[in-house]
């Protein structure tokens, strides 16, 4: 493989990623212009098919952050602190072994429930959220307990995340964690 082919493969992967992730993916024409008109649309489409076939069309699965966003948007949760705290807890969960024990959707539901609990102190997993996620508060209870317990064991991982979420632009969301590890009551979360 020569350098030109490698660049074509990279451009094609960028095109695939844009189609998969971006709200407004860039067009073949835009990629053609960005590539200084080096590659034709046909070449990019040919390599797109070749790449997709080589990975058996397996592109990705939803992440914890994807589920958090879906849950918050679908329930019309407008509290920005809840948004940032949910993402903070999701990021923290990614650093723990929780990812080995629970699915991304379970961890996301737990992060949203804990965030709502920290902010509202009750009814953190209302019926509409339960219907949307397919979980009850009791079914995600073990994940909630594991996540909240790990918050009490603040390590260097937690410190790095704390710095990232303790900003005005992120509503100092981390300040709501407080003693979540001590005061989580699943019955109050229903």
N, C-alpha and C positions, 0 to 999 in steps of 0.2 A: 504494500500500500504506500502510495506516495503522499507527500504533504498536501497536495490539492484534494485528494480523496479524504484525508483526515479532516480538512477544513469543511468539506461538503458534509461529512458525517456530523461534525459538530454543529453546523448550521441546521441540519435536519433535526438533530436532537433538540436544539433550541426552539425550532418550529413546533415540534411535538409537545415540548414542555409548555410553550405559550398556549397551545390549543387546549391543553389539559388544565392549566391553572389560571390563566389570565381571564378576567371578565371580558375583555375585548382583545382576543388574540390577534397578533399581527398577521397580515396576509402574506401570501407567497410573493406578491409584488414588493411589499415592504422589505421582506427578507432579501429579495433579489437586489433591491437598491442598497441595502446595508452591506451586502456582500460585494459591493462595487461591481454589480452585474456580472460576477464571475460564474454563477451557476444559473442554469435555466430552471424554470418551474418543473419541467419534466424530470430533470435530474433530482431535484429535491423530492418530488413525489415518488420517484423510483426508490430512492434511499429510504424514504419514510416507510414504504411497504416492506422493503428488505429488513429494516430495523424491527418493525412491528412483528413480522413473521419470525425473526430470530429470537424474539423474547416471548413468542406465542401470544402476543397481544396483551400480555400482563403488564399493565402500566403502574397502577398504584391502588392502594386502599385508603379509605378515609383515615385521617389522623385524629388524635384526641382533640387538637385545636379545631379541626373541621367540625367535629361533633359539638364542641362547646359553642361555636358560632351558630350552628344550625339550631341548637336548643334555645339559645338566647334570642335569636331572631324570630323563631317560630312562636315563642311565648311573649314576644314583644317586650322583653325586659329592657327597659330604657335607662336603668341606673348605670352610669358609666363606671362607677366604683365596682359594681357587681360584674360588669364585663371584664374589667382588668383583673379583679381578684380571681375570677373563674379561669382566665388565661394564665395567671400566675400559678394557681394550684395545678393546672394542667401541665405547665412547664416543670413544676417541681416533681410531679408524678412521673414525668418522663425520665427524670434522673434517678428514680428509685427502682427497686425490683417489682413495683406494682405492675409495670408493663408486662411482666412475665406471668402474672397471676390473673389479670383482668383484661377484658377487651377494651379497645379505645372508647367505645360508646359507654361502657360501664364507668370508666374513669372520668369521662367527660360529664356524665350525669352526676357523679359523686362530687366533682369539682363545682358544678353549678349549684347543687344542693348545699354544699358547705358554704359557698359564697353567699347564697341567699340567706342561709342561717346566720352567718356572721353579720349581715346587714339588717335583716328583718327580725331575726331571733325566733321566728316560728313560721309555720306554713312554707317552709323552704322547698317543698316538693309537692306543689299543688296538683290537682287532678289533671289539668291540661298538660303539665310537664310529664306526668306519669303516662298519660295516653300517648304522647308524642314519642317518648323514649321506649315505651314498652316495659318499663321497670316500675316496681313499687319501691317505696323507701326501704322496706325490709329486704328486698332482693339486692339492693346495692349497699345495704347496711355494712357488710363486711369490708367493702372497699372504702366506704366513708370512714369507718373506724381505723382502718390501716393508714389511710391518708392523713387523718387528723392526728393519729398517734405519732406518725413520722414527723409532723410539724414540731412536736416537742423535742425532737432530737436534732436541733438545728446544727447543721454541719457547714462546712465550707461551701457545699453545693447551695444550701439555703441562703448563705450570705451573698453569693453571686447573684442569685435570683432576686433577693431582697433589694440589692442595689439597683437592679434593672427596673423593678416595679415601685420603688419608693421615690417616684418622680411626680412632679405636679402634672405633667402631661398624661400620666397614668393614674391620676387621682389619688396618689399615695395609697393605692389599693392594699398594699402589704400591711398597712397599719390596722386593717380590720381583722387580720389573722389572730392577733392577740393570743388568747388562751383557748383557741378552738380545740386543741388537743385535750383540754381538761373538761370543757363544758358541752361537748356534743351529746345531745339527747335525741335518739332516733324517734322517740314518740312525739316530741315537740316538732319534729321536722315534717310530720305527715301533713 
